[in-house]
Amino acid sequence: MSQVTSHATPVTIRPKSSFQLTDRINLDTGTVFASGVQAIARILVEQLRVDRINGLRTAAFASGYPGSPLASLDRELATAAKLVTGELPFVFQPGLNEELAATAVMGSQLAQSHGEAQYDGVIGLWFAKAPGLDRACDAIRHANMVGTHPLGGALLVVGDDPAAKSSTLPSSSDATLIDLHVPMLCPVDVQDALDLGRHGIAMSRMSGLWSGLKVVTAIADGTATISLDPMRVRPTVPEWLVDGKPWKPTPNARMVPPYNLTMEKEMVEVRIEAAKAYGAANELNRVTIDPGSSARIGIAACGYTASEVREALGRLGLRSESDIAGAGIRLMVLRMPYPLESSVIKRFCHGLEEVIVVEDKNPMLEWLVKDALWGSAERPNIVGKNDLDGTPLFPRAGHLDADEILAPLRRRLRVHLGDDRLAPLPPAPRERIALEV
C-alpha cells in the first residue's frame, strides 16, 4: 500500500460571474441547476478536490453501461472528465458491457498493490440500470469480496425504474444489493444524490465494501438547484477495531481456498459491521419529525419515497411539521436501509403503538424493521404491504407515489386519529378505456 503524500494541491475557488452550463462541474462554491444524473457525474470530481485539500493525491476511474434512468450518465461522466483534464486525474472508460465495466472498477482498487502506482488511491465508479446489475452480479460479487482500498473506494450506481417508464420490466434492486452485501444508499432528492455519493465513497474506504447508490427515475430525471462546496459533506469516520486493534481494509484478489473463506468471514463479521457503524456515526437514518412522548404512530420510508409520504400527509391535511407532530406521528427517513443498525430502529419505535412502513415493490424495509425489533420487549404493530388483518395495504406493484400512498395511509391513520382529523380522499378518477394497439 502506498504511503499518503503530503503535497496538498490548493483548490481554486472560481467566482461566479455569469452562468455557464459547465458550472455544475467547474464551480467549487455557489449553486447550480442540475439534473440527478448531472449531480451524480460531479461526485468523483468533488471527491478528488476534497482529497487534494486533505493532502491526498488520488485519481478517479469510472466505467459502466448506460440505460434509462441513467441513459445519459455516460455522456455526463465523459464531459466531467474532459472539463477537469489538466487539473485532476479522471478517466472515464465506457464499458463494453456491465460485467467488464465492473471488473475494470475492481481493478482500480488493486492498483496500489503494484509498486509502480502513481497515486495514493483510485476512486472507482460503476453504473448501470437495474437489468445491468442483474447481469453483472457475478462480477460485482467478486469485486466486493476483493474489497476496496482505504484511499480509493468504489461506488456502485444503479438506476431503478419502478414504473417501467423506459424498461421492459419494472425494477427494484434492493434485494439484489442486499444479497451482494453492498450497503445501499437511497437519496431523497437531487442534492442528496450528490451528498450520499460522497458518503458512499467515505464508507467504502472505511469498510472495504462497494457502496450502492440506488437512484430511482424521479431522482435521475428530476432537476433542482443544488449547493456546491467541496467541504459541504464532512464524513465522520469512526475508528474501527478488530481484536482491539485499529483495522483498515486491504484489497485481496486471492480468491482460492483457504483465502476466500477468510475473506467471506471478514466481509460478514467485520466489513458489514463497519458499514453499519459508518451509517450510525453520520446519522444517515434519522427521525425528522418527533413529537416526543406523545408519539403513537411511526411512519418509516426510504429515500425518495419519504418525500412522497410528506406529500401524501399534506393532502390529508397534515401540511406542516407541527401538524404532523400534533397528530402524534413520528417520521423516520432512511437514506441507508442496508445494513440497518438496530438501535436506530429501537429508538424510533420507542413508545409507539404502530409503525407504518411505506416502500416500493418488495417489503425489504418492513422485513429489516421487524428483524431489528426481534426479541425486543417493545414491539409495536407493524404494517406495510399488509394490514393487521392480513389484507393488502400498500401496493406491491408499480411506482409508489403520493397518489398511491394516499388511500392506504389514510386507512391506517384514521384508526388512530379518526375521520375528522384527516382531509377526505379526492374523488377516484374515471376508469380509462384501454386502446388496442
C-alpha positions as CSV (number, residue, x, y, z in Angstrom):
1,M,0.0,0.0,0.0
2,S,1.4,3.4,-0.9
3,Q,2.0,6.0,1.7
4,V,-0.1,9.1,1.9
5,T,1.8,12.0,0.4
6,S,1.7,15.5,2.0
7,H,1.9,17.7,-1.1
8,A,-1.5,19.3,-1.0
9,T,-2.7,20.9,-4.2
10,P,-4.7,24.0,-3.5
11,V,-8.3,24.0,-4.9
12,T,-9.1,27.1,-6.9
13,I,-12.3,28.8,-5.8
14,R,-13.9,30.2,-9.0
15,P,-16.1,33.2,-8.6
16,K,-19.4,33.1,-10.4
17,S,-19.6,35.9,-12.8
18,S,-22.1,34.6,-15.4
19,F,-23.9,31.3,-15.8
20,Q,-22.4,28.6,-17.9
21,L,-23.6,25.0,-18.5
22,T,-20.2,23.8,-17.3
23,D,-20.6,25.4,-13.9
24,R,-22.0,22.2,-12.4
25,I,-18.5,20.7,-12.8
26,N,-16.2,23.7,-12.7
27,L,-17.6,25.7,-9.8
28,D,-16.5,24.9,-6.3
29,T,-18.9,27.2,-4.5
30,G,-22.4,28.6,-5.1
31,T,-25.5,27.0,-6.6
32,V,-26.3,25.4,-9.9
33,F,-29.3,24.0,-11.6
34,A,-28.7,20.3,-12.4
35,S,-30.5,17.0,-13.0
36,G,-29.9,14.0,-10.9
37,V,-27.7,12.4,-13.5
38,Q,-25.6,15.6,-13.7
39,A,-25.3,15.7,-9.9
40,I,-24.0,12.1,-9.9
41,A,-21.4,12.9,-12.6
42,R,-20.0,15.6,-10.2
43,I,-19.4,13.1,-7.3
44,L,-15.9,12.0,-8.4
45,V,-14.7,15.5,-9.3
46,E,-15.8,16.8,-5.9
47,Q,-14.2,13.9,-4.1
48,L,-10.9,14.5,-5.9
49,R,-10.9,18.1,-4.9
50,V,-11.6,17.3,-1.3
51,D,-8.7,14.8,-1.4
52,R,-6.4,17.5,-2.7
53,I,-7.5,19.7,0.2
54,N,-6.7,16.9,2.6
55,G,-3.3,16.3,1.1
56,L,-4.1,13.1,-0.9
57,R,-3.0,12.6,-4.4
58,T,-5.9,10.4,-5.7
59,A,-7.3,9.6,-9.2
60,A,-10.7,8.6,-10.4
61,F,-11.9,5.9,-12.8
62,A,-15.5,5.4,-14.0
63,S,-17.0,2.7,-16.2
64,G,-20.4,1.3,-16.8
65,Y,-23.2,0.8,-19.3
66,P,-25.9,3.3,-20.0
67,G,-29.7,2.7,-19.8
68,S,-32.6,4.7,-18.5
69,P,-32.9,6.2,-16.0
70,L,-29.1,6.6,-16.2
71,A,-29.2,6.8,-20.0
72,S,-27.1,10.0,-20.2
73,L,-24.7,9.3,-17.3
74,D,-22.0,8.1,-19.7
75,R,-22.1,11.4,-21.5
76,E,-22.1,13.4,-18.3
77,L,-19.1,11.5,-16.9
78,A,-17.2,11.9,-20.2
79,T,-17.9,15.7,-20.1
80,A,-16.8,15.9,-16.4
81,A,-13.6,14.0,-17.1
82,K,-12.8,16.3,-20.1
83,L,-13.6,19.5,-18.1
84,V,-11.1,18.7,-15.4
85,T,-8.3,17.4,-17.7
86,G,-5.1,19.0,-16.6
87,E,-6.5,19.7,-13.2
88,L,-7.5,16.3,-11.9
89,P,-6.7,12.7,-13.0
90,F,-10.1,11.4,-14.0
91,V,-10.5,8.6,-16.6
92,F,-13.9,7.6,-18.0
93,Q,-13.9,4.3,-19.9
94,P,-17.3,3.2,-21.4
95,G,-18.0,-0.4,-20.7
96,L,-18.4,-2.9,-23.5
97,N,-20.9,-4.5,-21.1
98,E,-21.8,-4.2,-17.5
99,E,-19.6,-7.2,-16.4
100,L,-16.4,-5.9,-18.0
101,A,-17.1,-2.4,-16.6
102,A,-17.4,-3.9,-13.0
103,T,-14.3,-5.9,-13.4
104,A,-12.4,-2.8,-14.6
105,V,-13.6,-0.9,-11.5
106,M,-12.5,-3.8,-9.3
107,G,-9.0,-3.4,-10.9
108,S,-9.0,0.3,-9.8
109,Q,-9.0,-0.9,-6.2
110,L,-6.0,-3.2,-6.8
111,A,-3.8,-0.5,-8.4
112,Q,-1.9,0.1,-5.2
113,S,-0.8,-3.5,-5.0
114,H,1.7,-2.7,-7.7
115,G,4.9,-0.9,-6.6
116,E,4.8,1.5,-9.5
117,A,1.4,3.0,-8.5
118,Q,1.3,6.8,-9.3
119,Y,-1.4,7.7,-6.9
120,D,-2.3,7.2,-3.3
121,G,-5.6,5.6,-4.3
122,V,-8.1,5.4,-7.2
123,I,-11.8,6.2,-6.7
124,G,-13.9,3.8,-8.7
125,L,-17.5,4.3,-10.0
126,W,-19.6,1.7,-11.8
127,F,-23.1,2.4,-13.2
128,A,-25.9,0.6,-14.9
129,K,-29.7,0.3,-14.9
130,A,-31.3,-2.5,-12.8
131,P,-31.1,-5.2,-15.5
132,G,-27.4,-4.4,-15.9
133,L,-27.0,-5.0,-12.2
134,D,-28.7,-8.4,-12.6
135,R,-26.3,-9.5,-15.4
136,A,-23.2,-8.1,-13.6
137,C,-23.9,-9.8,-10.3
138,D,-21.1,-12.4,-10.6
139,A,-18.5,-9.7,-11.4
140,I,-19.8,-7.4,-8.6
141,R,-19.9,-10.3,-6.1
142,H,-16.2,-11.0,-6.9
143,A,-15.3,-7.3,-6.8
144,N,-17.0,-6.7,-3.5
145,M,-15.2,-9.7,-2.0
146,V,-11.9,-8.5,-3.2
147,G,-12.6,-5.2,-1.4
148,T,-11.7,-1.6,-1.8
149,H,-8.6,0.5,-1.0
150,P,-8.8,2.8,2.1
151,L,-7.7,5.7,-0.1
152,G,-9.8,4.7,-3.1
153,G,-13.3,3.4,-2.6
154,A,-15.9,2.1,-5.1
155,L,-19.4,3.5,-5.7
156,L,-22.0,1.4,-7.5
157,V,-24.7,3.5,-9.0
158,V,-27.8,1.6,-10.1
159,G,-30.8,3.1,-11.8
160,D,-34.2,1.7,-10.8
161,D,-37.3,2.2,-13.0
162,P,-40.1,1.1,-10.7
163,A,-42.9,2.2,-13.1
164,A,-41.2,0.7,-16.2
165,K,-41.4,4.1,-18.0
166,S,-38.5,3.1,-20.3
167,S,-37.9,-0.6,-19.4
168,T,-39.4,-3.9,-20.4
169,L,-39.8,-4.8,-16.7
170,P,-40.5,-2.7,-13.6
171,S,-37.4,-2.8,-11.4
172,S,-36.2,-2.8,-7.8
173,S,-32.6,-3.5,-6.9
174,D,-33.0,-3.7,-3.1
175,A,-32.9,-7.5,-2.7
176,T,-30.1,-7.9,-5.2
177,L,-27.8,-5.3,-3.4
178,I,-28.5,-7.0,-0.1
179,D,-27.6,-10.4,-1.5
180,L,-24.4,-8.9,-2.8
181,H,-23.5,-7.5,0.6
182,V,-23.5,-4.0,-0.9
183,P,-24.5,-1.2,1.5
184,M,-27.5,0.7,0.0
185,L,-27.9,4.4,-0.1
186,C,-31.2,5.9,-1.2
187,P,-31.2,9.7,-2.0
188,V,-34.3,11.8,-1.1
189,D,-33.7,14.4,-3.9
190,V,-31.1,15.6,-6.4
191,Q,-28.9,17.3,-3.8
192,D,-29.0,14.1,-1.7
193,A,-27.7,12.1,-4.7
194,L,-24.5,14.1,-4.7
195,D,-24.2,14.2,-0.9
196,L,-24.8,10.4,-0.5
197,G,-22.3,9.7,-3.3
198,R,-19.7,11.4,-1.2
199,H,-20.8,9.4,1.9
200,G,-20.7,6.3,-0.2
201,I,-17.0,6.8,-1.1
202,A,-16.1,7.5,2.5
203,M,-18.0,4.4,3.7
204,S,-16.3,2.3,1.1
205,R,-12.9,3.5,2.2
206,M,-13.6,2.7,5.8
207,S,-15.4,-0.7,5.3
208,G,-13.7,-2.2,2.3
209,L,-17.1,-2.7,0.6
210,W,-18.5,-1.2,-2.5
211,S,-21.3,1.3,-1.7
212,G,-24.5,1.2,-3.6
213,L,-26.3,4.4,-4.7
214,K,-29.9,3.4,-5.7
215,V,-31.3,6.1,-8.0
216,V,-35.0,5.9,-9.0
217,T,-36.3,7.5,-12.1
218,A,-37.7,10.6,-10.3
219,I,-34.3,11.4,-8.9
220,A,-32.3,10.7,-12.1
221,D,-34.7,12.6,-14.4
222,G,-35.5,15.3,-11.7
223,T,-33.9,18.7,-11.6
224,A,-33.2,21.0,-8.8
225,T,-30.9,23.8,-7.6
226,I,-28.0,22.2,-5.7
227,S,-25.4,23.7,-3.4
228,L,-21.7,23.3,-4.3
229,D,-18.9,23.2,-1.8
230,P,-16.2,20.6,-1.6
231,M,-16.4,20.7,2.2
232,R,-20.2,20.6,2.4
233,V,-20.1,16.9,3.3
234,R,-17.9,16.2,6.2
235,P,-18.0,12.5,6.9
236,T,-17.4,11.2,10.4
237,V,-15.3,8.1,10.0
238,P,-15.3,6.2,13.3
239,E,-12.2,4.2,14.3
240,W,-13.0,0.5,13.7
241,L,-11.3,-2.0,16.0
242,V,-10.9,-5.7,15.3
243,D,-9.5,-7.8,18.2
244,G,-8.7,-4.5,20.0
245,K,-6.6,-3.2,17.1
246,P,-7.4,-0.5,14.5
247,W,-8.5,-2.1,11.3
248,K,-8.3,-0.9,7.7
249,P,-9.4,-2.8,4.6
250,T,-6.8,-4.4,2.4
251,P,-7.9,-5.5,-1.1
252,N,-7.1,-9.1,-1.7
253,A,-7.6,-10.9,-5.1
254,R,-6.5,-14.4,-3.8
255,M,-10.0,-15.9,-4.3
256,V,-9.0,-19.5,-3.8
257,P,-9.2,-21.7,-0.7
258,P,-8.5,-21.1,2.1
259,Y,-8.2,-17.3,1.4
260,N,-11.7,-17.0,0.0
261,L,-13.3,-18.4,3.2
262,T,-11.3,-16.0,5.3
263,M,-12.4,-13.2,3.0
264,E,-16.1,-14.2,3.4
265,K,-15.7,-14.3,7.2
266,E,-14.2,-10.8,7.2
267,M,-17.0,-9.5,4.9
268,V,-19.9,-10.6,7.1
269,E,-18.3,-10.2,10.5
270,V,-16.1,-7.1,10.0
271,R,-16.9,-5.1,6.9
272,I,-20.7,-5.1,7.1
273,E,-20.5,-4.1,10.7
274,A,-18.0,-1.3,9.8
275,A,-20.5,0.0,7.3
276,K,-23.3,-0.1,10.0
277,A,-21.0,1.9,12.2
278,Y,-20.4,4.5,9.5
279,G,-24.1,4.9,8.8
280,A,-24.8,5.4,12.5
281,A,-22.0,7.9,13.1
282,N,-23.2,10.0,10.2
283,E,-26.9,9.7,11.1
284,L,-27.8,8.6,7.6
285,N,-31.1,7.3,9.0
286,R,-32.8,9.9,11.2
287,V,-36.1,10.8,12.7
288,T,-37.1,14.1,11.0
289,I,-40.3,14.8,13.0
290,D,-40.7,13.7,16.6
291,P,-43.5,14.7,19.0
292,G,-41.6,13.0,21.8
293,S,-43.5,11.1,24.4
294,S,-46.9,11.9,22.7
295,A,-45.9,9.9,19.6
296,R,-48.3,7.0,18.9
297,I,-47.7,6.3,15.2
298,G,-44.4,5.9,13.4
299,I,-44.0,6.2,9.6
300,A,-40.8,4.9,8.1
301,A,-39.8,5.3,4.4
302,C,-36.6,5.3,2.3
303,G,-35.2,8.0,0.1
304,Y,-37.5,9.5,-2.5
305,T,-40.5,7.6,-1.1
306,A,-40.1,9.6,2.1
307,S,-40.8,12.8,0.2
308,E,-43.9,11.3,-1.4
309,V,-45.1,10.4,2.1
310,R,-44.8,14.0,3.1
311,E,-46.8,15.0,0.0
312,A,-49.5,12.5,1.0
313,L,-49.6,13.7,4.6
314,G,-50.1,17.2,3.3
315,R,-53.0,16.2,1.1
316,L,-54.6,14.6,4.2
317,G,-54.4,18.0,6.0
318,L,-51.1,17.4,7.9
319,R,-49.2,20.0,5.9
320,S,-46.6,21.3,8.4
321,E,-44.2,19.6,10.8
322,S,-46.2,20.9,13.7
323,D,-49.4,19.4,12.1
324,I,-47.7,16.0,11.8
325,A,-46.2,16.1,15.3
326,G,-49.5,17.4,16.7
327,A,-51.2,14.2,15.4
328,G,-48.7,12.1,17.4
329,I,-46.8,11.0,14.3
330,R,-43.1,10.3,14.3
331,L,-41.4,10.3,10.9
332,M,-38.2,8.5,10.0
333,V,-36.3,8.9,6.7
334,L,-33.9,6.1,5.9
335,R,-31.1,7.0,3.5
336,M,-29.2,3.9,4.3
337,P,-31.6,1.0,4.8
338,Y,-28.9,-1.7,4.5
339,P,-27.1,-2.7,6.6
340,L,-29.6,-1.4,9.2
341,E,-28.3,-0.5,12.6
342,S,-30.9,-2.0,15.0
343,S,-30.5,0.6,17.8
344,V,-31.7,3.3,15.5
345,I,-34.9,1.4,14.8
346,K,-35.4,0.6,18.5
347,R,-35.2,4.3,19.4
348,F,-37.6,5.2,16.6
349,C,-40.1,2.7,17.8
350,H,-39.9,3.6,21.5
351,G,-43.4,4.4,22.9
352,L,-45.2,3.8,19.6
353,E,-48.4,1.8,19.1
354,E,-48.0,1.2,15.4
355,V,-45.3,1.6,12.7
356,I,-46.4,2.1,9.1
357,V,-43.7,1.1,6.6
358,V,-44.0,2.7,3.1
359,E,-41.9,1.3,0.3
360,D,-41.9,0.4,-3.4
361,K,-42.2,-3.2,-4.5
362,N,-40.8,-5.8,-2.0
363,P,-41.2,-5.4,1.7
364,M,-37.5,-5.1,2.2
365,L,-37.6,-2.3,4.8
366,E,-40.5,-3.9,6.6
367,W,-38.5,-7.1,7.0
368,L,-35.5,-5.2,8.3
369,V,-37.5,-3.3,10.8
370,K,-39.2,-6.4,12.1
371,D,-35.8,-8.1,12.3
372,A,-34.3,-5.2,14.3
373,L,-37.1,-5.5,16.8
374,W,-37.0,-9.3,17.1
375,G,-36.6,-10.2,20.8
376,S,-37.2,-6.7,21.9
377,A,-39.5,-6.1,24.8
378,E,-41.1,-3.1,22.9
379,R,-42.6,-4.2,19.7
380,P,-45.4,-2.0,18.2
381,N,-47.7,-3.3,15.5
382,I,-46.0,-3.1,12.1
383,V,-48.0,-2.7,8.9
384,G,-46.8,-2.3,5.3
385,K,-47.7,-4.4,2.4
386,N,-50.4,-6.0,4.5
387,D,-52.7,-4.6,7.1
388,L,-53.0,-6.0,10.6
389,D,-55.8,-8.4,9.4
390,G,-53.6,-9.7,6.6
391,T,-55.5,-7.8,3.8
392,P,-53.4,-5.9,1.2
393,L,-52.4,-2.4,2.2
394,F,-49.7,-0.6,0.2
395,P,-49.3,-1.9,-3.4
396,R,-46.6,-4.3,-4.2
397,A,-46.6,-3.4,-7.9
398,G,-46.0,-0.2,-9.8
399,H,-44.5,3.0,-8.5
400,L,-45.5,4.1,-5.0
401,D,-46.0,7.9,-5.4
402,A,-48.2,10.2,-3.3
403,D,-51.3,9.2,-5.3
404,E,-50.8,5.5,-4.5
405,I,-49.8,6.2,-0.8
406,L,-52.8,8.4,0.0
407,A,-55.6,5.9,0.5
408,P,-53.7,3.2,2.4
409,L,-52.1,5.8,4.6
410,R,-55.4,7.4,5.5
411,R,-56.9,3.9,6.1
412,R,-54.3,3.4,8.9
413,L,-54.2,6.9,10.3
414,R,-58.0,7.1,10.7
415,V,-57.8,4.2,13.2
416,H,-55.8,6.4,15.5
417,L,-56.9,9.9,14.6
418,G,-60.5,9.5,13.4
419,D,-62.1,10.8,10.2
420,D,-62.5,14.4,11.5
421,R,-58.7,14.9,11.8
422,L,-58.0,14.0,8.2
423,A,-59.0,15.5,4.9
424,P,-61.2,13.3,2.7
425,L,-59.8,11.4,-0.2
426,P,-60.2,13.1,-3.6
427,P,-62.8,11.5,-6.0
428,A,-61.4,8.5,-7.8
429,P,-60.5,9.2,-11.4
430,R,-62.8,7.8,-14.1
431,E,-61.7,4.4,-15.5
432,R,-59.6,4.8,-18.6
433,I,-60.6,2.9,-21.7
434,A,-57.8,0.7,-22.9
435,L,-56.9,1.1,-26.5
436,E,-55.8,-2.0,-28.5
437,V,-52.5,-1.5,-30.3
